[in-house]
């Protein structure tokens, strides 16, 4: 189809090319692509002939003709005199311009062509040819009152400085300008092919992560191009189908390595003994870890956790589902020995461990994308596991608007040493827990709970109704033994002191007032300080004095 357009372009200007039929014959006889050396040589010679013909065609007394056309990705125009080319013009449309309607694209081609050849056309009458009948109607002078589009009105105002006649010519006859716009569109197709190759090499990332990577490398691709190749990728459609998304909330960590979520993925088909993957993710940075495993035992979990802890330091919290390996006594004792708290999801609720469940799906899809790109079998997943982790760690995480690598490595290293807890927390026993929900403000502020496990930040407790849960240590307080009666002796000593002071003051009160002593209940405290008359009453004389 592209070859036919080129042949039409050359045929349009055949009167100005000597021995045109002889020179065009190799192109006409060509039936294969890419072109043969003879056909390619004929194509280059005809281009040179056409360019040389345009160099000697300018005649200041002849009438200029402007032929324009627009395609989906480009616009093109030809300036000619007496059907002989003078100059050519074409350019690609920007991403916003590609979203315009076909009428606006055709009008844009006319405006851009007149801007290009303004120095030839100002002050001269010329002919304007377009293959869009609506544009020909809009740009005619006597139809100005019928145009309601503001953009077209601005273009009409700009073209009011020219003198021209608009002629409509069907697209099948507008060969030259049509060929220029289609050739520019073909260039865009080549650019798209390179972007598809880049998309495949990166492991088929989505639109957001692909755009982030393109911008960091300052490559000449737009978001529209990325959306187009991503939506058209069949591998992405098979491995990452766009199902309906549900809304959900997660407990958010506020610092790296504060909370780790762990889970098993498998069993998986494999050529080795490793049938499972232990996946671990840092909830703050979304930094993933994955370990191929032979089984789901507690020893496997401890071995993988030690590898992370000795490399990055211990976290504050480890969250998992109710897998037998995670709730086993060996794993719990291991975490307790290094002051790491643990928690579990409720039964049949995988959403409670949502981040690592999402990581399982993302990691396996990335593995499948790499396997399909390299032509490997699904049993070879261990060969591309490291590349898949590298891709996830390096590309943008849309939840944090940052890559997991950049978000993780800006924190001080935590260790299991240098932290201590009070003695009443370190030993199993009872304690007081703050009641955050009370029916009335007169209800007790605390309730008694049993301490099961503890670390410097969190404690695992059992409530009075038998439920077990994890609470922050800032909600716990010590509970006295109950055998110390010192608190009851202090009020009795205070009463004795008060009684002694009252017995000493009673005679003085009776002598001062000159009245008989009254029972203790009627006595009132009176000051012994001598009262003086205010200064402003010094000259006041009372009749009783």
Backbone torsions as a table, in degrees:
resi	resn	phi	psi	omega
1	UNK	NA	-40.4	178.0
2	UNK	-66.1	-36.1	178.7
3	UNK	-65.8	-37.9	178.2
4	UNK	-64.5	-37.4	177.6
5	UNK	-64.8	-41.5	179.3
6	UNK	-64.7	-41.3	178.0
7	UNK	-63.2	-37.3	176.2
8	UNK	-66.0	-38.5	177.2
9	UNK	-62.7	-46.2	-179.9
10	UNK	-66.3	-38.5	-178.7
11	UNK	-65.5	-30.2	-179.6
12	UNK	-63.8	-33.5	-178.3
13	UNK	-108.8	23.7	-179.6
14	UNK	-61.7	-29.8	-179.5
15	UNK	-62.2	-20.9	-176.5
16	UNK	-104.5	12.4	177.5
17	UNK	-118.9	119.6	-178.8
18	UNK	-71.1	139.8	-179.7
19	UNK	53.4	46.0	-174.1
20	UNK	-61.2	-45.8	-176.3
21	UNK	-63.3	-39.6	179.5
22	UNK	-66.9	-40.0	-178.8
23	UNK	-73.7	-26.8	-177.1
24	UNK	-86.4	-14.4	-173.8
25	UNK	-56.1	-44.0	179.0
26	UNK	-58.9	-34.2	178.6
27	UNK	-72.1	-37.7	179.8
28	UNK	-66.6	-39.5	-177.4
29	UNK	-78.6	-10.8	-177.0
30	UNK	-71.7	127.1	179.9
31	UNK	-123.7	8.4	-177.1
32	UNK	-131.3	160.2	177.2
33	UNK	-136.0	134.0	5.0
34	UNK	-70.0	164.1	-176.5
35	UNK	-65.5	150.9	175.5
36	UNK	-71.6	167.7	-179.6
37	UNK	-61.7	-37.9	-179.8
38	UNK	-67.1	-42.8	179.5
39	UNK	-68.3	-38.8	178.8
40	UNK	-65.8	-38.4	177.1
41	UNK	-65.8	-39.1	177.0
42	UNK	-64.5	-39.6	179.2
43	UNK	-63.2	-45.0	-179.9
44	UNK	-66.6	-37.9	179.2
45	UNK	-65.6	-39.9	179.2
46	UNK	-67.5	-36.6	175.5
47	UNK	-62.3	-41.8	178.7
48	UNK	-64.6	-42.0	178.8
49	UNK	-62.1	-41.4	-179.2
50	UNK	-67.3	-39.2	178.9
51	UNK	-67.6	-40.5	178.8
52	UNK	-66.7	-33.1	178.5
53	UNK	-67.6	-34.2	-179.2
54	UNK	-74.9	-21.5	-178.5
55	UNK	-70.8	-23.0	-175.4
56	UNK	-115.8	21.6	-172.6
57	UNK	-101.2	-9.7	-174.0
58	UNK	-73.3	122.8	176.1
59	UNK	-130.1	115.8	-174.6
60	UNK	-66.2	-17.9	-179.8
61	UNK	-93.6	-15.2	-178.4
62	UNK	-83.8	157.0	-179.6
63	UNK	-83.1	135.3	178.1
64	UNK	-83.9	148.7	174.3
65	UNK	-128.6	129.0	-180.0
66	UNK	-111.0	117.0	177.4
67	UNK	-109.9	127.3	-175.7
68	UNK	-127.7	157.9	176.1
69	UNK	-160.6	156.6	179.7
70	UNK	-137.5	142.1	174.6
71	UNK	-116.3	-168.5	-177.4
72	UNK	-68.5	-30.0	-173.8
73	UNK	-118.9	-8.8	-172.3
74	UNK	-153.1	166.9	174.4
75	UNK	-128.3	153.2	-179.4
76	UNK	-146.5	156.0	-179.8
77	UNK	-155.2	154.9	177.8
78	UNK	-133.7	132.7	173.8
79	UNK	-103.0	122.5	-175.3
80	UNK	-137.8	163.1	174.8
81	UNK	-133.8	125.1	-178.1
82	UNK	53.6	43.0	178.8
83	UNK	64.1	19.9	177.3
84	UNK	-114.0	129.2	-174.0
85	UNK	-67.6	141.3	175.6
86	UNK	-110.8	-44.5	-178.7
87	UNK	-153.3	156.5	179.2
88	UNK	-121.8	152.3	178.4
89	UNK	-149.3	135.4	174.4
90	UNK	-160.6	150.5	175.7
91	UNK	-157.7	158.2	177.9
92	UNK	-80.3	149.2	177.4
93	UNK	-83.0	144.6	176.2
94	UNK	-73.9	161.9	-179.9
95	UNK	-54.3	-43.1	176.3
96	UNK	-64.4	-36.0	-179.6
97	UNK	-68.1	-28.8	179.1
98	UNK	-67.7	-21.3	179.0
99	UNK	-84.7	-3.5	178.6
100	UNK	-72.3	162.8	176.3
101	UNK	-71.6	163.4	-179.2
102	UNK	-63.2	-33.6	179.2
103	UNK	-64.7	-44.0	179.8
104	UNK	-67.3	-34.1	177.0
105	UNK	-65.1	-42.5	178.5
106	UNK	-64.6	-40.6	177.8
107	UNK	-66.1	-37.4	177.7
108	UNK	-63.2	-38.0	178.0
109	UNK	-61.1	-40.3	178.5
110	UNK	-65.3	-47.1	-178.0
111	UNK	-62.8	-44.4	-179.0
112	UNK	-65.6	-37.9	179.2
113	UNK	-65.6	-42.3	179.8
114	UNK	-68.8	-33.4	174.3
115	UNK	-64.9	-38.6	-178.7
116	UNK	-64.8	-43.0	-175.4
117	UNK	-109.3	34.6	-178.2
118	UNK	-58.5	-40.0	-176.8
119	UNK	-68.4	-21.2	175.9
120	UNK	-85.8	-34.3	-165.4
121	UNK	-99.1	-23.7	-178.9
122	UNK	-63.8	131.4	179.0
123	UNK	80.7	4.6	-179.3
124	UNK	-127.1	147.1	175.0
125	UNK	-85.6	133.2	-178.9
126	UNK	-141.1	171.2	-178.5
127	UNK	-109.9	133.9	-179.2
128	UNK	-113.5	121.0	-176.6
129	UNK	-115.7	130.8	178.5
130	UNK	-139.7	154.1	178.8
131	UNK	-99.7	13.7	177.8
132	UNK	-113.2	109.2	-174.7
133	UNK	-65.9	-32.9	178.9
134	UNK	-65.1	-38.8	178.7
135	UNK	-67.4	-40.4	176.9
136	UNK	-60.5	-37.6	177.8
137	UNK	-67.6	-42.9	-175.6
138	UNK	-67.7	-35.3	-174.0
139	UNK	-88.2	-1.0	174.9
140	UNK	-75.1	139.7	-172.1
141	UNK	-63.4	-37.8	-174.5
142	UNK	-80.6	4.2	176.0
143	UNK	-108.9	17.7	-174.3
144	UNK	-64.4	-34.0	-177.1
145	UNK	-73.6	-13.1	-176.6
146	UNK	-96.2	-1.6	-178.6
147	UNK	-91.6	124.2	-178.4
148	UNK	-112.7	-8.5	-179.1
149	UNK	-79.1	125.1	-176.2
150	UNK	-66.0	-38.2	-179.6
151	UNK	-64.5	-44.1	178.8
152	UNK	-65.2	-36.4	177.2
153	UNK	-61.2	-41.6	178.6
154	UNK	-66.0	-38.8	177.1
155	UNK	-66.3	-38.7	177.2
156	UNK	-62.6	-38.4	178.3
157	UNK	-65.1	-38.6	177.8
158	UNK	-67.8	-37.1	-178.7
159	UNK	-81.1	-4.5	180.0
160	UNK	-66.6	-14.4	178.8
161	UNK	-79.9	-8.7	-177.6
162	UNK	-104.8	157.2	173.9
163	UNK	-113.9	115.8	-174.6
164	UNK	-153.4	162.7	171.0
165	UNK	-118.6	131.9	-178.9
166	UNK	-94.1	129.7	-179.9
167	UNK	-125.3	131.5	176.3
168	UNK	-91.5	131.5	176.7
169	UNK	-133.5	128.2	-177.3
170	UNK	-56.3	154.7	-175.6
171	UNK	-62.6	-32.7	-179.4
172	UNK	-68.3	-17.5	176.9
173	UNK	-98.5	-12.4	-178.5
174	UNK	-92.7	62.9	-169.2
175	UNK	-72.1	-43.8	-172.0
176	UNK	-65.9	-54.3	-179.5
177	UNK	-64.3	-35.8	178.2
178	UNK	-62.7	-40.2	179.6
179	UNK	-64.6	-39.7	179.8
180	UNK	-63.4	-43.8	-179.6
181	UNK	-67.8	-35.7	-179.6
182	UNK	-71.9	-36.7	177.6
183	UNK	-63.1	-40.6	177.6
184	UNK	-65.5	-36.3	176.4
185	UNK	-65.6	-34.4	177.3
186	UNK	-64.1	-35.6	175.8
187	UNK	-62.0	-40.7	178.1
188	UNK	-62.8	-36.1	177.9
189	UNK	-62.8	-39.4	177.5
190	UNK	-63.6	-40.0	177.6
191	UNK	-63.5	-39.2	179.3
192	UNK	-63.6	-38.8	178.6
193	UNK	-61.7	-39.0	178.0
194	UNK	-66.6	-37.0	178.3
195	UNK	-66.7	-36.1	177.3
196	UNK	-64.4	-40.9	177.6
197	UNK	-62.6	-39.9	178.0
198	UNK	-66.3	-39.3	178.2
199	UNK	-61.5	-41.4	179.2
200	UNK	-69.0	-37.8	-177.8
201	UNK	-68.9	-28.9	-179.1
202	UNK	-84.8	1.9	179.9
203	UNK	87.0	27.3	175.4
204	UNK	57.5	57.7	175.4
205	UNK	-70.9	164.5	178.2
206	UNK	-77.0	-174.4	-174.5
207	UNK	-64.2	-47.7	-174.6
208	UNK	-66.2	-47.8	-178.2
209	UNK	-70.1	-35.1	176.7
210	UNK	-65.7	-41.8	178.2
211	UNK	-63.8	-41.6	178.9
212	UNK	-61.7	-42.8	-179.7
213	UNK	-67.3	-41.0	179.9
214	UNK	-62.1	-41.5	-177.7
215	UNK	-72.1	-34.4	177.4
216	UNK	-66.4	-29.1	178.3
217	UNK	-93.1	-3.2	177.4
218	UNK	57.3	48.9	179.1
219	UNK	-94.0	149.9	-172.6
220	UNK	-82.8	59.6	177.4
221	UNK	-127.6	142.5	-178.3
222	UNK	-97.9	169.3	178.1
223	UNK	-64.9	-34.0	178.6
224	UNK	-63.8	-41.3	177.4
225	UNK	-62.2	-42.3	-178.6
226	UNK	-66.3	-41.1	177.8
227	UNK	-62.5	-39.8	-177.7
228	UNK	-64.6	-47.5	-177.0
229	UNK	-74.1	-29.1	179.2
230	UNK	-72.1	-43.7	179.7
231	UNK	-69.4	-24.3	-179.5
232	UNK	-92.0	-2.8	-177.8
233	UNK	-77.8	118.1	-178.1
234	UNK	-71.1	-35.1	179.4
235	UNK	-63.7	-42.6	177.6
236	UNK	-63.2	-38.6	-179.8
237	UNK	-66.3	-33.8	-179.8
238	UNK	-77.9	-43.4	-174.9
239	UNK	-86.1	-32.6	-177.6
240	UNK	-122.7	67.6	178.3
241	UNK	-65.8	144.3	-176.9
242	UNK	-87.5	82.1	176.8
243	UNK	-79.6	169.6	178.4
244	UNK	-67.3	133.8	-177.4
245	UNK	-96.6	136.6	176.8
246	UNK	-104.8	151.9	-179.4
247	UNK	-84.8	143.0	178.7
248	UNK	-156.7	161.0	-179.8
249	UNK	-124.0	143.5	179.0
250	UNK	-121.5	152.1	171.2
251	UNK	-70.1	124.2	-172.4
252	UNK	-98.8	130.7	172.6
253	UNK	-80.4	154.0	-177.3
254	UNK	-111.8	2.4	-179.9
255	UNK	-155.8	154.8	177.7
256	UNK	-61.7	144.2	178.2
257	UNK	56.8	30.0	170.6
258	UNK	-84.2	-41.3	178.7
259	UNK	-133.5	131.2	173.4
260	UNK	-115.9	135.3	175.0
261	UNK	-109.8	135.8	-175.9
262	UNK	-129.4	151.6	178.2
263	UNK	-165.8	164.0	175.6
264	UNK	-105.1	143.5	174.1
265	UNK	-118.1	123.5	179.0
266	UNK	144.2	-177.4	6.0
267	UNK	-75.1	148.7	-176.6
268	UNK	-118.3	148.5	174.3
269	UNK	-68.6	131.7	-174.7
270	UNK	-151.6	151.9	176.2
271	UNK	-85.3	-14.5	179.9
272	UNK	-107.1	-169.7	180.0
273	UNK	-81.6	-11.1	-178.3
274	UNK	-80.1	109.7	-178.4
275	UNK	-108.0	-5.7	-175.2
276	UNK	-132.9	163.1	173.8
277	UNK	-128.8	124.0	172.0
278	UNK	-88.1	112.2	-178.6
279	UNK	-101.4	136.3	-179.5
280	UNK	-135.1	137.9	-179.7
281	UNK	-138.3	138.2	173.6
282	UNK	-82.3	119.4	-171.7
283	UNK	-67.2	-23.4	-179.4
284	UNK	-80.6	-50.7	-175.0
285	UNK	-94.6	-11.9	-174.1
286	UNK	62.0	28.1	178.7
287	UNK	-79.7	120.9	-173.5
288	UNK	-95.8	154.1	170.8
289	UNK	-132.8	149.7	179.0
290	UNK	-148.9	132.7	-178.7
291	UNK	-127.2	120.0	172.5
292	UNK	-65.2	134.7	-175.2
293	UNK	-133.6	153.5	177.7
294	UNK	-88.9	-27.3	-176.1
295	UNK	-146.4	-175.7	-179.1
296	UNK	-113.0	32.8	-174.0
297	UNK	-81.1	164.5	177.5
298	UNK	-66.3	-35.0	178.3
299	UNK	-61.7	-37.6	177.9
300	UNK	-64.4	-42.4	179.5
301	UNK	-63.3	-44.9	-178.9
302	UNK	-64.2	-41.6	179.8
303	UNK	-61.2	-43.5	-179.3
304	UNK	-70.7	-38.6	178.5
305	UNK	-66.2	-38.7	177.1
306	UNK	-61.6	-39.2	179.3
307	UNK	-60.6	-39.1	178.5
308	UNK	-74.6	-44.5	-175.8
309	UNK	-64.8	-39.4	-179.3
310	UNK	-74.0	-17.4	179.0
311	UNK	-93.9	-42.4	-174.0
312	UNK	-113.8	-7.9	-176.0
313	UNK	97.8	166.4	-176.7
314	UNK	-84.8	145.0	175.2
315	UNK	-86.1	179.3	174.2
316	UNK	-89.6	-27.9	-169.4
317	UNK	-146.5	139.9	174.1
318	UNK	-124.5	123.8	-176.8
319	UNK	-114.9	138.8	-177.7
320	UNK	-150.7	174.5	171.4
321	UNK	-86.9	-166.9	-175.5
322	UNK	-95.4	36.7	174.0
323	UNK	-63.6	146.8	-175.3
324	UNK	-60.3	-34.5	-180.0
325	UNK	-69.8	-36.2	-176.1
326	UNK	-75.3	-33.3	-178.5
327	UNK	-93.9	4.0	-178.9
328	UNK	-67.0	155.8	-178.0
329	UNK	-64.9	-34.6	-178.2
330	UNK	-64.4	-45.4	179.5
331	UNK	-66.6	-40.9	-179.9
332	UNK	-65.1	-40.8	177.6
333	UNK	-66.5	-36.5	177.9
334	UNK	-63.8	-45.8	179.0
335	UNK	-66.0	-39.2	179.2
336	UNK	-64.9	-35.9	-177.7
337	UNK	-67.7	-22.2	179.4
338	UNK	-111.7	19.2	175.0
339	UNK	60.2	45.6	175.9
340	UNK	-116.0	122.6	178.5
341	UNK	-77.8	157.4	-179.5
342	UNK	-136.6	153.6	176.9
343	UNK	-145.6	163.5	-177.3
344	UNK	-134.1	156.5	176.6
345	UNK	-77.5	163.5	173.2
346	UNK	-74.8	158.4	-176.9
347	UNK	-61.2	140.7	176.8
348	UNK	55.4	40.0	179.7
349	UNK	-137.3	76.2	179.8
350	UNK	-65.7	-18.3	177.9
351	UNK	-63.4	-22.3	178.4
352	UNK	-68.4	-16.5	176.0
353	UNK	-121.1	48.4	-167.3
354	UNK	-64.4	-38.0	-175.2
355	UNK	-65.2	-45.6	-178.8
356	UNK	-74.4	-29.7	174.2
357	UNK	-64.1	-40.1	176.6
358	UNK	-66.3	-37.7	177.6
359	UNK	-62.3	-39.1	178.5
360	UNK	-57.6	-45.7	179.3
361	UNK	-67.4	-43.8	-179.5
362	UNK	-64.6	-43.5	-178.2
363	UNK	-64.8	-44.0	-177.5
364	UNK	-69.8	-35.8	175.7
365	UNK	-64.3	-40.5	177.9
366	UNK	-64.3	-39.8	176.5
367	UNK	-61.4	-44.0	179.8
368	UNK	-64.2	-37.8	178.8
369	UNK	-63.5	-43.7	178.1
370	UNK	-66.9	-40.1	178.3
371	UNK	-61.9	-43.9	-178.1
372	UNK	-69.4	-36.8	179.2
373	UNK	-67.0	-34.7	-178.3
374	UNK	-93.3	-1.4	179.2
375	UNK	71.3	30.2	-179.2
376	UNK	-98.3	162.2	177.2
377	UNK	-81.2	162.4	-179.3
378	UNK	-67.3	-23.2	178.7
379	UNK	-72.2	-9.2	179.2
380	UNK	-95.8	24.9	-174.6
381	UNK	-62.3	-26.8	179.7
382	UNK	-66.0	-25.5	-178.8
383	UNK	-70.1	-27.9	-176.5
384	UNK	-111.4	7.4	-178.7
385	UNK	-64.8	-42.8	179.7
386	UNK	-64.9	-40.4	177.7
387	UNK	-65.0	-37.0	179.2
388	UNK	-65.8	-43.9	177.1
389	UNK	-63.5	-40.7	178.3
390	UNK	-61.7	-39.3	179.0
391	UNK	-64.3	-45.2	-179.1
392	UNK	-66.6	-39.6	-178.8
393	UNK	-70.2	-28.9	-172.9
394	UNK	-93.2	-25.8	-177.3
395	UNK	-89.0	163.0	-174.4
396	UNK	-66.1	136.3	170.7
397	UNK	-97.0	116.9	-174.7
398	UNK	-67.0	-24.0	-179.1
399	UNK	-71.3	-31.7	-178.5
400	UNK	-110.2	-7.4	-176.7
401	UNK	56.3	38.7	-179.1
402	UNK	-160.9	155.7	176.1
403	UNK	-76.1	147.7	178.8
404	UNK	-57.6	-35.2	179.9
405	UNK	-64.1	-46.0	-178.6
406	UNK	-67.2	-31.8	-176.8
407	UNK	-80.0	-22.4	-175.9
408	UNK	-85.9	-47.3	-166.6
409	UNK	-88.0	51.7	171.9
410	UNK	-139.3	50.0	-178.8
411	UNK	-145.2	151.4	175.8
412	UNK	-71.2	149.2	-177.6
413	UNK	-76.5	129.3	177.7
414	UNK	-95.6	145.2	175.8
415	UNK	-129.5	170.7	179.9
416	UNK	-83.8	-2.8	-177.0
417	UNK	-100.8	161.4	173.1
418	UNK	83.3	10.8	177.9
419	UNK	-123.1	141.4	-178.9
420	UNK	-135.5	160.1	178.8
421	UNK	-131.7	155.9	179.9
422	UNK	-61.1	156.1	-177.2
423	UNK	-65.3	-32.7	-178.6
424	UNK	-72.6	-16.3	174.4
425	UNK	-92.3	-31.6	-175.3
426	UNK	-70.6	-26.8	-179.4
427	UNK	-102.9	142.0	179.2
428	UNK	-66.2	140.4	-178.5
429	UNK	172.5	-150.4	-179.8
430	UNK	-111.7	157.2	178.6
431	UNK	-153.0	172.8	178.0
432	UNK	-104.5	131.3	178.9
433	UNK	-115.1	139.0	179.4
434	UNK	-67.3	133.4	177.0
435	UNK	-92.7	107.2	-177.6
436	UNK	-76.3	-23.3	-179.3
437	UNK	-118.4	119.0	178.4
438	UNK	-131.2	139.9	179.5
439	UNK	-68.2	-29.8	-179.6
440	UNK	-146.1	155.9	178.8
441	UNK	-70.3	-10.4	178.1
442	UNK	-91.8	-4.9	175.9
443	UNK	-70.9	158.8	-179.5
444	UNK	-57.6	142.9	-178.8
445	UNK	-76.8	-26.8	-176.5
446	UNK	-129.7	166.2	172.7
447	UNK	-137.5	155.0	-176.6
448	UNK	-84.7	133.2	-179.9
449	UNK	-133.3	165.2	179.0
450	UNK	-107.4	128.3	178.8
451	UNK	-80.9	127.5	178.0
452	UNK	-106.6	-53.4	178.5
453	UNK	-140.7	154.3	-178.7
454	UNK	-153.7	156.5	171.3
455	UNK	-143.8	178.4	-174.6
456	UNK	-59.1	-17.7	-175.9
457	UNK	-117.1	-34.7	-174.4
458	UNK	-132.0	161.2	177.6
459	UNK	-138.0	144.7	176.3
460	UNK	-102.9	120.8	-170.2
461	UNK	-127.0	164.6	173.0
462	UNK	-119.9	125.6	-179.4
463	UNK	-78.5	173.2	-177.6
464	UNK	-67.6	-26.3	178.8
465	UNK	-87.2	6.6	176.5
466	UNK	95.7	-10.2	179.2
467	UNK	-72.3	146.3	178.1
468	UNK	-115.3	139.4	-177.9
469	UNK	-156.1	173.4	179.3
470	UNK	-112.7	132.8	179.5
471	UNK	-131.9	160.8	175.5
472	UNK	-76.9	146.1	-178.7
473	UNK	-65.7	-19.5	180.0
474	UNK	-72.5	-8.6	176.5
475	UNK	-99.9	7.2	-178.6
476	UNK	-112.5	149.2	178.2
477	UNK	-139.8	153.4	-179.0
478	UNK	-70.1	150.3	177.1
479	UNK	-113.7	120.0	179.4
480	UNK	-63.2	162.3	-177.1
481	UNK	-70.0	-29.8	-179.2
482	UNK	95.1	-4.1	-178.7
483	UNK	-94.6	-10.6	-177.6
484	UNK	-88.6	120.0	-178.5
485	UNK	-100.6	14.8	-177.6
486	UNK	-63.6	-30.7	-178.8
487	UNK	-69.1	-24.1	179.9
488	UNK	-86.3	-22.5	-178.7
489	UNK	-77.2	-31.4	-175.2
490	UNK	-61.8	-41.8	178.6
491	UNK	-63.1	-35.6	179.6
492	UNK	-65.8	-41.0	176.5
493	UNK	-61.1	-39.7	-179.1
494	UNK	-66.6	-37.5	177.7
495	UNK	-63.4	-40.5	179.5
496	UNK	-62.7	-39.9	180.0
497	UNK	-65.3	-40.8	179.9
498	UNK	-65.4	-40.8	-179.7
499	UNK	-65.4	-40.9	178.6
500	UNK	-62.4	-41.3	-179.5
501	UNK	-66.9	-35.4	180.0
502	UNK	-71.2	-35.9	179.7
503	UNK	-68.2	-30.4	178.6
504	UNK	-74.5	-34.2	-173.8
505	UNK	-82.8	-20.1	-174.8
506	UNK	-62.3	-46.5	179.3
507	UNK	-61.8	-39.0	-178.0
508	UNK	-63.5	-38.7	179.5
509	UNK	-65.0	-38.6	179.6
510	UNK	-67.2	-41.2	179.6
511	UNK	-66.8	-37.3	-175.5
512	UNK	-71.0	-40.4	-175.6
513	UNK	-86.7	-20.8	-179.6
514	UNK	72.4	23.0	179.8
515	UNK	-119.1	163.2	179.5
516	UNK	-68.5	152.9	179.1
517	UNK	-68.0	138.4	179.2
518	UNK	-104.2	166.9	176.2
519	UNK	-60.2	159.4	-175.2
520	UNK	-58.3	-33.5	-175.0
521	UNK	-67.5	-26.3	-176.9
522	UNK	-93.8	-4.0	-179.6
523	UNK	-70.1	142.9	175.8
524	UNK	-126.7	149.1	-179.3
525	UNK	-77.2	128.3	-179.9
526	UNK	-128.5	142.7	-178.2
527	UNK	-77.7	143.7	176.9
528	UNK	-94.8	4.5	-178.4
529	UNK	-75.9	133.6	178.7
530	UNK	-67.7	130.1	-177.7
531	UNK	-92.7	136.2	179.2
532	UNK	-111.1	151.8	179.0
533	UNK	-75.5	140.0	179.2
534	UNK	-58.3	153.9	-176.1
535	UNK	-63.2	-34.1	-177.1
536	UNK	-75.6	-3.0	177.3
537	UNK	-109.8	17.4	-177.1
538	UNK	-64.4	-36.7	-177.1
539	UNK	-94.9	9.4	179.7
540	UNK	-87.7	131.2	-177.9
541	UNK	-114.2	125.2	-179.4
542	UNK	-92.6	147.4	-179.2
543	UNK	-66.5	-25.4	-178.1
544	UNK	-77.2	-16.8	-176.8
545	UNK	-73.9	NA	NA
